[in-house]
Amino acid sequence: MTPDQKRLQKEYMVKLKAEIHNGPRAENNTEQQYKIRIIERGERLFYQCHDKALICEFDPYSTTVFLSSIRKWDDGKKMNPEERELFLERLKLHFLRFHDHAEIHFG
């Protein structure tokens, strides 16, 4: 990733963190302090937990989350196994609440 791409991604992440949306493509859980949002044309997913966030690859047609794209938070730290498990559980709950199914595939 070039320095310009990194700068643009960081700016995009700041914008996503500041926005509040609720609905089928977005969830803003103020009680547990996290956000899930399907972004762009549906092929990426934004997740924020407290002040950390990440963007991972997602296929909305098969509800597949590409695990290899879940690596680091926006602060550069690796996501630990507990954080990853919590993210996947919240994602399943999101799809159950907003899309009437909890079937998520991992690729």
N, C-alpha and C positions, 0 to 999 in steps of 0.2 A: 504494500500500500504506500502510495507516495505521500509526502508531507501534506500536500493540498487535500488529498482524500482523507487523511487522518483528521485534519482540521475541520473539514466539512462534516465528517461523521460525528465528531465531538459536538459541533454546533447543533446538528440534528438531534443528538441524544439530549442535549440541554433543553431543546424545544419540546421533545416528547415528555421529558420529566415534568415540565411546567404545565402541560395541557391536562385537562380533566375531561374524560369522556366516559360515558356508560352506554351500554347497548350491546348488540350482538357481536360487534367487532372490537369492543373495548369494555374493560371493567376497571373501576377505580375503587378499590376496597380500602376505605379510610380506617375502618376498625383494625384491620390487620396490617395496614400500611403497605399495600402492594398494588401494582397496576399490571394488567395484561392487555395488550392491544395488537390486533392484526393490522399490519401497516403496509404501505405502498399498494401494490396490486394484489395483496394477499399472500405473497410468497415469503414474507418475513414477519417475525413476531417480536414485539417489544415486551420486555418484562422488567419491572422495577420493584425492588424490595428495599424499603426505607430509602436511603440515599444512593444505593447502588443500582445499576441497570445494565441490561445487555440486549442485544438483538441477535436472534438466531434464525436459521432458515426453516421454512415451513411450507408444506404443500396443503392448501385448503381443500382440495378435491378429495384427497385420500386421508386427510387429517393426520399427516405425517410430520413429525418434528425430527429434524436431522440432528441427532445427538452430537455428531462431530462438530457442529457449528456452535455448540454450547461450551465455551471454553473459559472466557474471562469476562469479568465485570468491566464496566467503563473506566474504572480506576486502574485497570491493568492487572488486578489480582485474580488468580485462578478461583473458579467456583469450587468450593469444597463439596464432598459427597452429600453432606446433610443439606446444604443449600440447593444442590441439584435435585435431591429427592423432594424437597419442599416445593420447588418450582414445578416439577412434573405433577405432583399431587394437586397443586393449585390450578394447573393447566387442565387437568382432567375434570376438576370441579367446575371450571369456567365453561367447558364444552357441555357438561351435563346441564348447567343452569341456562345457558344461552343458545345452545344448539340441540338440545334434547338428546344428546348422547355423550357418553364418556369414552367412547372408543377412539383412542389415539394410538397411532402407530409410530414406531421409532425406527428411523433408518440410519 
